[in-house]
Amino acid sequence: MLSTNLDGKRAVVTAGGSGLGLVIAETLSEAGANVYVCDIDPESIKTLPAHLSGTVVDVSDPEAVENWLIKIVADGVDILINNAGISGPTAAIEDIAVKDWQECLRTNLDAMFFCSRHVAAHMKEANTGVIVNLSSTAGFLGMPLRAPYVAAKFAIVGLTKTLAMELGPYGVRVNAIAPGSINGPRMDRVIAAHAEADDLNEEDVRQMYTRGVSMGRFQDPDEIADLILYLTSEHARSINGQLLSVDGHTETLYPRD
């Protein structure tokens, strides 16, 4: 029988105060893990369930990440879920401000480096550990008007495979997940920005995204969380260096009809 018991494991989830991150944190906690989350939004940390340990952290700030993680990793860390990310600007490349480009890469990519570097040594010493990086279908498909986001998500795949090579000999597994369009407020904002940029109706844009998926539907957050739970369990003990999609098979992120 399939068992995903995480009793006694210590897990860290970035951007775990709401949305997908909170669903991931709750899923790991329900499996028995002690879960530590951070979020940039103080209100989301205030309203966390009591069984989750939360801290306000801007993961794009390396000093803030160090101050947060140094106390956690001192007692060991078994799981790191690099979930934090932002949509970034929706605009033609010539209209993207440098600061917006840098903010998107700093939050989506640099933050994974900041967090991973702090847990890697401890996982290597323990000869065990799991890191899961959240990429996107944009991490293997291009998407007009989303250059910084796509660049970051592609880079996450390269970072994942490299860390899998570095840490694999120490029993540490590193994988990436590529969600498709996830039901929720974040996807609503992406659709609204796309509609504004292309002067389209939001519902028409939503249908465009839906038509680009073979299964013709968006995903729910628990579908991504369930795969993460599997990847952090012993059942996935030989899954390493992979990009795994949970997207209903995305054919295109930008249907032009």
The 8 nearest C-alpha neighbors of each residue, nearest first, counted from 0:
[[1, 2, 3, 234, 4, 233, 229, 232],
 [0, 2, 3, 234, 4, 229, 232, 233],
 [3, 1, 4, 0, 234, 232, 233, 229],
 [4, 2, 232, 5, 229, 30, 1, 228],
 [3, 5, 30, 6, 2, 31, 232, 32],
 [6, 4, 31, 32, 30, 8, 7, 3],
 [7, 5, 31, 32, 8, 4, 30, 33],
 [8, 6, 32, 5, 9, 31, 33, 4],
 [7, 9, 32, 5, 6, 77, 33, 10],
 [10, 8, 33, 76, 77, 32, 34, 78],
 [9, 11, 78, 34, 79, 77, 33, 35],
 [10, 12, 35, 79, 36, 34, 80, 78],
 [13, 11, 80, 36, 15, 79, 35, 81],
 [12, 14, 37, 15, 82, 83, 81, 36],
 [15, 13, 38, 83, 37, 20, 16, 82],
 [16, 14, 20, 21, 36, 13, 12, 17],
 [15, 17, 43, 21, 38, 44, 14, 20],
 [18, 16, 21, 15, 20, 43, 19, 14],
 [19, 17, 20, 21, 22, 16, 183, 15],
 [18, 20, 22, 220, 21, 23, 17, 15],
 [21, 19, 15, 23, 22, 18, 14, 17],
 [20, 22, 15, 17, 24, 16, 23, 19],
 [21, 23, 19, 25, 20, 24, 26, 221],
 [24, 22, 224, 20, 26, 21, 25, 19],
 [25, 23, 21, 27, 22, 26, 28, 20],
 [24, 26, 28, 22, 23, 27, 29, 21],
 [27, 25, 23, 29, 28, 24, 22, 30],
 [28, 26, 30, 24, 29, 25, 32, 23],
 [27, 29, 32, 25, 31, 30, 26, 34],
 [28, 30, 26, 31, 27, 25, 32, 24],
 [31, 29, 27, 28, 5, 4, 32, 26],
 [32, 30, 6, 5, 28, 29, 4, 7],
 [33, 31, 28, 8, 5, 6, 27, 7],
 [34, 32, 9, 10, 8, 28, 7, 31],
 [33, 35, 10, 51, 32, 11, 9, 28],
 [36, 34, 52, 11, 53, 10, 51, 12],
 [37, 35, 12, 53, 15, 13, 11, 52],
 [36, 38, 54, 13, 53, 14, 55, 56],
 [37, 39, 14, 55, 40, 16, 56, 15],
 [38, 40, 57, 56, 55, 41, 37, 14],
 [39, 41, 38, 42, 43, 55, 44, 16],
 [42, 40, 44, 43, 55, 45, 39, 38],
 [43, 41, 45, 44, 40, 46, 16, 47],
 [42, 44, 16, 46, 45, 41, 40, 17],
 [45, 43, 41, 47, 42, 46, 16, 53],
 [46, 44, 42, 43, 47, 41, 53, 16],
 [45, 47, 43, 44, 42, 48, 16, 49],
 [48, 46, 44, 45, 49, 43, 51, 16],
 [49, 47, 50, 51, 46, 52, 45, 25],
 [48, 50, 51, 47, 52, 46, 53, 45],
 [49, 51, 48, 52, 28, 34, 33, 47],
 [52, 50, 49, 34, 48, 35, 53, 47],
 [51, 53, 35, 36, 34, 50, 54, 49],
 [52, 54, 36, 37, 44, 35, 51, 55],
 [55, 53, 37, 56, 36, 44, 38, 52],
 [54, 56, 38, 39, 37, 41, 44, 40],
 [57, 55, 39, 38, 37, 58, 54, 63],
 [56, 58, 39, 59, 60, 63, 38, 55],
 [59, 57, 60, 110, 64, 56, 106, 61],
 [58, 60, 106, 110, 57, 105, 61, 109],
 [59, 61, 58, 63, 62, 57, 64, 110],
 [62, 60, 64, 63, 113, 65, 59, 58],
 [61, 63, 65, 64, 60, 66, 67, 58],
 [62, 64, 66, 60, 65, 61, 56, 67],
 [65, 63, 61, 67, 62, 66, 58, 68],
 [64, 66, 62, 68, 67, 63, 69, 61],
 [67, 65, 63, 64, 69, 68, 62, 70],
 [68, 66, 64, 65, 69, 63, 70, 71],
 [69, 67, 71, 65, 70, 66, 72, 64],
 [68, 70, 72, 71, 65, 66, 67, 73],
 [71, 69, 68, 73, 72, 67, 66, 74],
 [72, 70, 68, 73, 69, 74, 75, 76],
 [71, 73, 75, 74, 76, 69, 70, 68],
 [74, 72, 71, 70, 75, 69, 76, 121],
 [75, 73, 72, 71, 76, 70, 9, 69],
 [76, 74, 72, 73, 121, 77, 71, 9],
 [75, 77, 9, 72, 78, 10, 118, 122],
 [76, 78, 128, 9, 8, 10, 129, 75],
 [79, 77, 10, 129, 130, 128, 76, 11],
 [80, 78, 130, 11, 10, 12, 81, 131],
 [79, 81, 12, 131, 82, 130, 11, 132],
 [82, 80, 132, 13, 111, 83, 133, 131],
 [81, 83, 13, 133, 80, 14, 20, 84],
 [84, 82, 14, 13, 81, 107, 106, 85],
 [85, 83, 107, 106, 82, 86, 14, 103],
 [84, 86, 87, 103, 107, 106, 83, 148],
 [87, 85, 148, 88, 84, 189, 103, 89],
 [86, 88, 103, 85, 148, 89, 147, 99],
 [89, 87, 90, 145, 99, 86, 95, 147],
 [88, 90, 144, 145, 192, 193, 87, 196],
 [91, 89, 144, 88, 94, 95, 92, 196],
 [90, 92, 144, 94, 93, 95, 89, 143],
 [91, 93, 94, 95, 90, 146, 144, 145],
 [94, 92, 91, 95, 90, 96, 144, 97],
 [93, 95, 91, 92, 90, 96, 89, 97],
 [96, 94, 92, 93, 90, 97, 91, 99],
 [97, 95, 99, 98, 94, 100, 93, 88],
 [96, 98, 100, 99, 101, 95, 102, 94],
 [97, 99, 101, 96, 100, 102, 95, 103],
 [100, 98, 102, 96, 101, 97, 103, 88],
 [101, 99, 97, 103, 98, 147, 102, 96],
 [100, 102, 98, 104, 99, 103, 105, 97],
 [103, 101, 105, 99, 100, 104, 98, 106],
 [102, 104, 87, 100, 106, 101, 105, 107],
 [105, 103, 107, 108, 101, 106, 151, 102],
 [104, 106, 109, 102, 103, 59, 108, 107],
 [107, 105, 59, 103, 110, 104, 84, 108],
 [106, 108, 84, 104, 105, 103, 151, 110],
 [109, 107, 104, 111, 110, 151, 105, 106],
 [108, 110, 105, 112, 111, 106, 113, 107],
 [111, 109, 113, 59, 58, 112, 108, 106],
 [112, 110, 114, 109, 108, 113, 115, 81],
 [111, 113, 109, 115, 110, 114, 116, 108],
 [112, 114, 110, 111, 116, 61, 115, 109],
 [115, 113, 111, 117, 112, 116, 110, 64],
 [116, 114, 112, 118, 117, 113, 111, 119],
 [115, 117, 119, 114, 118, 113, 112, 120],
 [118, 116, 115, 114, 119, 113, 120, 68],
 [117, 119, 115, 121, 116, 120, 122, 72],
 [120, 118, 122, 116, 121, 117, 115, 123],
 [119, 121, 123, 122, 118, 124, 117, 116],
 [122, 120, 124, 123, 118, 119, 125, 75],
 [121, 123, 125, 119, 128, 124, 120, 127],
 [124, 122, 126, 120, 169, 125, 121, 119],
 [123, 125, 121, 122, 126, 120, 169, 127],
 [124, 126, 122, 127, 123, 121, 128, 169],
 [127, 125, 123, 169, 170, 124, 122, 171],
 [126, 128, 170, 171, 125, 122, 123, 169],
 [129, 127, 171, 77, 122, 78, 172, 130],
 [128, 130, 78, 172, 171, 173, 231, 77],
 [131, 129, 173, 79, 78, 80, 172, 174],
 [130, 132, 80, 174, 175, 173, 81, 79],
 [133, 131, 175, 81, 80, 134, 174, 176],
 [134, 132, 176, 82, 175, 81, 177, 131],
 [133, 135, 177, 152, 176, 138, 155, 175],
 [136, 134, 177, 137, 138, 178, 152, 179],
 [135, 137, 177, 138, 179, 139, 178, 140],
 [138, 136, 140, 135, 149, 139, 141, 152],
 [139, 137, 153, 152, 135, 136, 140, 134],
 [138, 140, 137, 136, 153, 141, 135, 152],
 [141, 139, 137, 138, 136, 142, 251, 252],
 [140, 142, 137, 149, 143, 139, 252, 138],
 [141, 143, 145, 252, 253, 144, 140, 137],
 [142, 144, 145, 141, 146, 253, 91, 90],
 [143, 145, 90, 91, 89, 146, 142, 92],
 [146, 144, 89, 148, 143, 147, 142, 149],
 [145, 147, 149, 148, 144, 150, 92, 143],
 [148, 146, 150, 149, 100, 145, 151, 103],
 [149, 147, 151, 150, 145, 146, 87, 152],
 [148, 150, 152, 146, 137, 151, 147, 138],
 [151, 149, 147, 153, 148, 152, 146, 154],
 [152, 150, 154, 148, 149, 153, 104, 108],
 [151, 153, 138, 134, 155, 149, 154, 150],
 [154, 152, 138, 150, 155, 156, 151, 149],
 [155, 153, 151, 157, 156, 152, 158, 150],
 [156, 154, 158, 152, 157, 153, 159, 134],
 [155, 157, 159, 154, 158, 153, 160, 175],
 [158, 156, 154, 160, 159, 155, 161, 153],
 [157, 159, 155, 161, 156, 160, 162, 154],
 [160, 158, 156, 162, 157, 161, 174, 155],
 [159, 161, 240, 163, 157, 162, 158, 156],
 [162, 160, 164, 158, 163, 159, 157, 165],
 [161, 163, 165, 159, 164, 160, 166, 158],
 [162, 164, 173, 240, 160, 167, 161, 166],
 [165, 163, 161, 162, 167, 166, 160, 240],
 [166, 164, 162, 163, 167, 161, 168, 169],
 [165, 167, 171, 163, 169, 168, 164, 162],
 [166, 168, 171, 170, 169, 163, 164, 172],
 [169, 167, 166, 170, 165, 171, 164, 126],
 [170, 168, 126, 167, 123, 166, 171, 127],
 [169, 171, 127, 126, 167, 168, 172, 166],
 [172, 170, 128, 127, 167, 166, 169, 129],
 [171, 173, 129, 239, 167, 163, 130, 128],
 [174, 172, 130, 163, 239, 240, 131, 129],
 [175, 173, 240, 241, 131, 239, 159, 242],
 [176, 174, 132, 242, 131, 133, 241, 134],
 [175, 177, 243, 133, 242, 134, 244, 178],
 [176, 178, 135, 244, 134, 136, 243, 245],
 [179, 177, 245, 135, 246, 244, 136, 176],
 [178, 180, 246, 136, 181, 245, 135, 177],
 [179, 181, 217, 218, 182, 186, 178, 246],
 [182, 180, 218, 217, 219, 179, 183, 186],
 [181, 183, 219, 218, 217, 186, 180, 220],
 [182, 184, 185, 186, 181, 187, 18, 219],
 [183, 185, 187, 186, 188, 182, 18, 189],
 [186, 184, 188, 187, 183, 189, 182, 181],
 [187, 185, 189, 188, 184, 183, 190, 181],
 [186, 188, 184, 190, 185, 189, 191, 183],
 [187, 189, 191, 185, 186, 190, 192, 184],
 [190, 188, 186, 192, 191, 187, 193, 185],
 [189, 191, 193, 187, 188, 192, 194, 186],
 [190, 192, 188, 194, 189, 193, 201, 187],
 [193, 191, 195, 189, 194, 190, 196, 188],
 [194, 192, 190, 196, 195, 191, 197, 189],
 [195, 193, 199, 191, 201, 197, 192, 198],
 [194, 196, 198, 192, 193, 197, 191, 199],
 [195, 197, 193, 194, 198, 192, 90, 89],
 [198, 196, 194, 199, 195, 193, 192, 200],
 [199, 197, 195, 194, 196, 200, 193, 201],
 [200, 198, 194, 197, 201, 195, 204, 203],
 [199, 201, 203, 202, 194, 204, 198, 195],
 [202, 200, 204, 194, 203, 191, 205, 190],
 [201, 203, 205, 204, 200, 206, 190, 199],
 [204, 202, 206, 200, 201, 205, 207, 199],
 [203, 205, 207, 201, 206, 202, 194, 190],
 [206, 204, 202, 208, 207, 203, 201, 209],
 [205, 207, 209, 203, 204, 208, 210, 202],
 [208, 206, 204, 210, 205, 209, 254, 203],
 [207, 209, 211, 205, 206, 210, 252, 204],
 [208, 210, 206, 215, 211, 207, 212, 216],
 [211, 209, 207, 212, 208, 215, 206, 213],
 [210, 212, 251, 208, 209, 250, 249, 252],
 [213, 211, 249, 215, 210, 214, 209, 250],
 [214, 212, 215, 248, 247, 249, 250, 211],
 [215, 213, 247, 212, 216, 248, 209, 249],
 [216, 214, 212, 209, 213, 210, 217, 211],
 [215, 217, 209, 214, 218, 212, 247, 210],
 [216, 218, 180, 181, 182, 209, 219, 179],
 [219, 217, 181, 182, 180, 246, 220, 216],
 [218, 220, 182, 221, 181, 222, 217, 223],
 [221, 219, 19, 222, 223, 181, 224, 218],
 [222, 220, 224, 223, 219, 225, 22, 23],
 [223, 221, 225, 220, 224, 219, 226, 218],
 [222, 224, 226, 221, 225, 220, 227, 245],
 [223, 225, 23, 221, 227, 226, 222, 228],
 [226, 224, 228, 222, 227, 223, 221, 229],
 [227, 225, 229, 223, 228, 224, 230, 222],
 [228, 226, 230, 224, 229, 225, 231, 223],
 [227, 229, 225, 231, 226, 230, 224, 27],
 [228, 230, 226, 232, 227, 231, 225, 235],
 [231, 229, 227, 235, 232, 228, 226, 234],
 [230, 232, 228, 229, 129, 227, 233, 235],
 [233, 231, 229, 3, 234, 230, 235, 228],
 [232, 234, 236, 235, 231, 3, 230, 229],
 [233, 235, 232, 236, 229, 230, 3, 1],
 [236, 234, 230, 238, 233, 237, 232, 229],
 [235, 237, 233, 234, 238, 232, 172, 230],
 [238, 236, 235, 239, 234, 172, 233, 230],
 [239, 237, 235, 236, 241, 240, 172, 230],
 [240, 238, 172, 173, 241, 174, 237, 163],
 [239, 241, 160, 163, 174, 173, 159, 242],
 [242, 240, 174, 239, 243, 175, 238, 160],
 [241, 243, 175, 176, 174, 244, 177, 156],
 [244, 242, 176, 177, 241, 175, 245, 174],
 [245, 243, 177, 246, 176, 178, 242, 136],
 [244, 246, 178, 177, 179, 247, 223, 243],
 [245, 247, 179, 248, 178, 244, 249, 218],
 [246, 248, 214, 212, 213, 249, 245, 216],
 [249, 247, 246, 213, 212, 250, 214, 245],
 [248, 250, 212, 251, 211, 246, 247, 213],
 [251, 249, 211, 212, 248, 213, 252, 210],
 [250, 252, 211, 253, 249, 254, 212, 140],
 [253, 251, 211, 142, 208, 254, 249, 250],
 [252, 254, 251, 255, 142, 208, 211, 207],
 [255, 253, 256, 207, 251, 211, 252, 208],
 [256, 254, 253, 207, 251, 252, 211, 208],
 [255, 254, 207, 253, 210, 203, 204, 211]]
